[in-house]
Amino acid sequence: MGNEDLSKEVARRIKKQKGDAMKVIIVGGVAGGASCAARLRRLDEKAEILMVERGPYVSYANCGLPYHIGGTIEKESSLLVATEQMFRVMFNVDCRTNCEVVGINAKQKTVDLKNHLTGEMTTEKYDKLLLSPGAAPIRPPLPGIDLPGIFSVRTVPDARKIREWLDRDIDRSVGNPFTGPDTVSKPKRAVVVGGGFIGLEMVENFVERGLEVTLIEKLNQVMPPLDKEMARLVERYLRRHGVQVELGDGVAGFRKSTDGALEVLTASGKAHPADIVILAIGVRPETTLAKMAGIEIGMLGGMRVDEHMRTSNPDIFAVGDAIEVKNFVTGQWALIPLAGPANRQGRIAADVIAGRDSKFRGTQGTSICKLFEAAIAQTGVSEKQLIELGDKDYEKVYLYPNSHAGYYPGTKLLIMKVLFRKSNGLLLGAQVLGEDGVPKRIDSFAMAIQLGGTIFDLEEAELCYAPPFGSGKDPVNFAGMVAANILRGDMPICHWDGTEKGFLLDVRNPQEIEAEAVPGAVNIPLPELRKRLGELPHDKEMLVICRSAVRAYFATRILMQNGFKARNISGGMLARSHRAM
């Protein structure tokens, strides 16, 4: 029996079994939509469920597309988490791929469907409708944007076309009759436009395939969710791996060069040669269907939903990348297109449709990006978000602990920024970079934020320890202890942007000073400090420096207990090296 016949048989069987049972139509078969369909069937065996997907696949892992393009995930079939057949047979869901909703009548509670393979148009009634259309890659109307070799990364067919383009042979003798026979080669140069998650993942995978890569980002930093000083470390890491990074320069257009290759033109007048271009500028919520249904669209351009995933129409639900939800930390409306929240939203919508009182807490943007040997992760709010909101009740701390016990081989430096309330220690956000142990730490911070945890809770968190995995004082504990010391007054701190007029006391060793000195700082190595306190003025506040702020903490305690005013410069010289200018 063919797929079309099987679909009709499933629909016939469901109709016969259900009679007057509730009918739910789910639009979009990836992430949130597929999650809703499977959950709803587990909760309600009698519901009539129709899931339509305009593409050829349902429930595919679009987050894995860059790694399929790069070759880490070799088989395309590995990206297919579930299939149309599986939904029909296992979940008794009438699942239709290559089927698009082209009309919604919210008053009559009907949707118009078009089968893209046959051209057939049908109309289906619903009791409840769930919209999970996702978000489309932004493709601005720039000159030459439709030239061959310029791609976006959203679907399995997109990845297939990119792989085919990379595997093709290029005749580089075009326009040059004097070149020899070795003018046929594979693509060698890639330009990635956009320095967000997809952009960085494509950069990595192109480098892994042996291409020369240029990354162009209109903003003055990569990874927009990160604070600028943390993003600067990512930028340096990219350059260290041979990536040409162009910041603060937007793309103005595209053209073909004399040898048949592409050129990416920027606002500053540069022309970057390329054999392939990836557009990773960002995504825009797909709201065409919402507008058909008369659903409220928020200020950020997404469908507004409540905590039950209901839109402004009580019989229409929405989940995934096309909706606006509340930021869990700030309470502000947000667009956060991530797979984890989309799957949870689909599950919650199914619960509510089935009569349960499930609620979505909001999204805190917990995310991670692999970049060569490193990982870049964040959760909660960033400092720049707090500044935009005019929120001044926060403090930040920079830490540089080892990923696991220093005596066990392979330990790596973790770079951490943690934000918390000055008034009560409530944990607000964290950003972690490193080559080992990043997921473990960001997940701990994320769960603490979800539970309304404080830095005092981080102090007491009981986390697993063995030398290959952590330390007796885990970096998460360490973050809590440092922050708690600040709030208890045991370690007053300042940051580099507030040291211009202070008395700088550098407690590093002379050899460290020779390698990198701080102009105007007085150097008294920590082992000598107690004996040389008489050299320091009592009428000035000491701003204490060391490499990572650990020795400066020891020095601050010595000074404070000997009658001096002192503050530790958070993060020490390591923080100075990447602070935002």
Rosetta blueprint (number, residue, H / E / L):
1 M L
2 G L
3 N H
4 E H
5 D H
6 L H
7 S H
8 K H
9 E H
10 V H
11 A H
12 R H
13 R H
14 I H
15 K H
16 K H
17 Q H
18 K H
19 G L
20 D L
21 A L
22 M L
23 K E
24 V E
25 I E
26 I E
27 V E
28 G L
29 G L
30 V L
31 A L
32 G H
33 G H
34 A H
35 S H
36 C H
37 A H
38 A H
39 R H
40 L H
41 R H
42 R H
43 L H
44 D L
45 E L
46 K L
47 A L
48 E E
49 I E
50 L E
51 M E
52 V E
53 E E
54 R L
55 G L
56 P L
57 Y L
58 V L
59 S L
60 Y E
61 A L
62 N H
63 C H
64 G H
65 L H
66 P H
67 Y H
68 H H
69 I H
70 G H
71 G L
72 T L
73 I L
74 E L
75 K L
76 E H
77 S H
78 S H
79 L H
80 L E
81 V L
82 A L
83 T L
84 E H
85 Q H
86 M H
87 F H
88 R H
89 V H
90 M H
91 F H
92 N L
93 V L
94 D E
95 C E
96 R E
97 T E
98 N L
99 C E
100 E E
101 V E
102 V E
103 G E
104 I E
105 N E
106 A L
107 K L
108 Q L
109 K L
110 T E
111 V E
112 D E
113 L E
114 K E
115 N E
116 H L
117 L L
118 T L
119 G L
120 E L
121 M E
122 T E
123 T E
124 E E
125 K E
126 Y L
127 D L
128 K E
129 L E
130 L E
131 L E
132 S L
133 P L
134 G L
135 A E
136 A E
137 P E
138 I L
139 R L
140 P L
141 P L
142 L L
143 P L
144 G L
145 I L
146 D L
147 L L
148 P L
149 G L
150 I E
151 F E
152 S E
153 V L
154 R L
155 T L
156 V H
157 P H
158 D H
159 A H
160 R H
161 K H
162 I H
163 R H
164 E H
165 W H
166 L H
167 D H
168 R L
169 D L
170 I E
171 D E
172 R L
173 S L
174 V L
175 G L
176 N L
177 P L
178 F L
179 T L
180 G L
181 P L
182 D L
183 T L
184 V E
185 S E
186 K L
187 P L
188 K L
189 R E
190 A E
191 V E
192 V E
193 V E
194 G L
195 G L
196 G L
197 F H
198 I H
199 G H
200 L H
201 E H
202 M H
203 V H
204 E H
205 N H
206 F H
207 V H
208 E H
209 R L
210 G L
211 L L
212 E E
213 V E
214 T E
215 L E
216 I E
217 E E
218 K L
219 L L
220 N L
221 Q L
222 V L
223 M L
224 P L
225 P L
226 L L
227 D L
228 K H
229 E H
230 M H
231 A H
232 R H
233 L H
234 V H
235 E H
236 R H
237 Y H
238 L H
239 R H
240 R H
241 H L
242 G L
243 V L
244 Q E
245 V E
246 E E
247 L E
248 G L
249 D L
250 G L
251 V E
252 A E
253 G E
254 F E
255 R E
256 K E
257 S L
258 T L
259 D L
260 G L
261 A L
262 L E
263 E E
264 V E
265 L E
266 T E
267 A L
268 S L
269 G L
270 K L
271 A E
272 H E
273 P E
274 A E
275 D L
276 I E
277 V E
278 I E
279 L E
280 A L
281 I L
282 G L
283 V E
284 R E
285 P E
286 E L
287 T L
288 T H
289 L H
290 A H
291 K H
292 M H
293 A H
294 G L
295 I L
296 E L
297 I E
298 G L
299 M L
300 L L
301 G L
302 G L
303 M E
304 R E
305 V L
306 D L
307 E L
308 H L
309 M L
310 R E
311 T L
312 S L
313 N L
314 P L
315 D L
316 I E
317 F E
318 A E
319 V L
320 G H
321 D H
322 A H
323 I E
324 E E
325 V E
326 K E
327 N E
328 F L
329 V L
330 T L
331 G L
332 Q L
333 W E
334 A E
335 L L
336 I L
337 P L
338 L L
339 A H
340 G H
341 P H
342 A H
343 N H
344 R H
345 Q H
346 G H
347 R H
348 I H
349 A H
350 A H
351 D H
352 V H
353 I H
354 A L
355 G L
356 R L
357 D L
358 S L
359 K L
360 F L
361 R L
362 G L
363 T E
364 Q L
365 G L
366 T L
367 S E
368 I E
369 C E
370 K E
371 L E
372 F L
373 E L
374 A E
375 A E
376 I E
377 A E
378 Q E
379 T E
380 G E
381 V L
382 S L
383 E H
384 K H
385 Q H
386 L H
387 I H
388 E H
389 L L
390 G L
391 D L
392 K L
393 D L
394 Y L
395 E E
396 K E
397 V E
398 Y E
399 L E
400 Y L
401 P L
402 N E
403 S L
404 H L
405 A L
406 G L
407 Y L
408 Y L
409 P L
410 G L
411 T L
412 K L
413 L E
414 L E
415 I E
416 M E
417 K E
418 V E
419 L E
420 F E
421 R L
422 K L
423 S L
424 N L
425 G L
426 L E
427 L E
428 L E
429 G E
430 A E
431 Q E
432 V E
433 L E
434 G E
435 E L
436 D L
437 G L
438 V H
439 P H
440 K H
441 R H
442 I H
443 D H
444 S H
445 F H
446 A H
447 M H
448 A H
449 I H
450 Q H
451 L L
452 G L
453 G L
454 T E
455 I H
456 F H
457 D H
458 L H
459 E H
460 E H
461 A L
462 E L
463 L L
464 C L
465 Y L
466 A L
467 P L
468 P L
469 F L
470 G L
471 S L
472 G L
473 K L
474 D L
475 P H
476 V H
477 N H
478 F H
479 A H
480 G H
481 M H
482 V H
483 A H
484 A H
485 N H
486 I H
487 L H
488 R L
489 G L
490 D L
491 M L
492 P L
493 I E
494 C E
495 H L
496 W H
497 D H
498 G H
499 T L
500 E L
501 K L
502 G L
503 F E
504 L E
505 L E
506 D E
507 V L
508 R L
509 N L
510 P H
511 Q H
512 E H
513 I H
514 E H
515 A H
516 E L
517 A L
518 V L
519 P L
520 G L
521 A L
522 V E
523 N E
524 I L
525 P L
526 L H
527 P H
528 E H
529 L L
530 R H
531 K H
532 R H
533 L H
534 G H
535 E H
536 L L
537 P L
538 H L
539 D L
540 K L
541 E L
542 M E
543 L E
544 V E
545 I E
546 C L
547 R L
548 S L
549 A L
550 V H
551 R H
552 A H
553 Y H
554 F H
555 A H
556 T H
557 R H
558 I H
559 L H
560 M H
561 Q L
562 N L
563 G L
564 F L
565 K L
566 A E
567 R E
568 N E
569 I E
570 S L
571 G L
572 G H
573 M H
574 L H
575 A H
576 R H
577 S H
578 H H
579 R L
580 A L
581 M L
